[in-house]
Amino acid sequence: MTVLKLTLTTLLTATIFAGSASTPAPASASWSWPLSPMPSVLRTFEPPDKPWLSGHRGVDLGPTSDGAPVTSPSDGVVTFAGVVVDRPVLTIDQGGGLKSSFEPVTSELKSGDTVRKGQVIGTMEPGHCSSATCLHWGVRRGEDYVNPLGFVEDMRPSILLPLY
């Protein structure tokens, strides 16, 4: 019976340590805010129930001034720099299936350019938020939009533990 307990304990311990080693570090440790100082969130992530319905597939950060520098939240490669409808947009592939888009941002960067975390990638333009200049930041994992704040803030719920 003791050998069985020892074997199970060893397997459980190995599984726990293997799982924690393969789990990536919290995103907040590797990503930074695209505006500095840390901006306020003017509008939160509000994904639609169905992909074709309306919603807010990113967050609006600011307020900021026209011409404010926008920085890359992590290392990556520019995959798009141009105008969508009537706004300048910049998209960066951060690897691991993650892509960030920023609008309205004008940039001298072009598709294929490599960027580093914290590097200025462009400047803010007016046109997204009606009451103030703001940055719309969206993040996709594959084809699904995810909350960008999860990469710069600890979004886990607080858990209260009993005192003994």
Secondary structure, 3 states (H helix, E strand, C coil): CHHHHHHHHHHHHHHHHHHHHHCCCCHHHHCCCCCCCCCEEEECCECCCCCCCCCECCEEEEEECCCCEEECCCCEEEEEEEEECCEEEEEEEEECCEEEEEECEECCCCCCCEECCCCEEEEECCCCCCCCEEEEEEEEECCEEECHHHHCCCCCCCCCCCCC
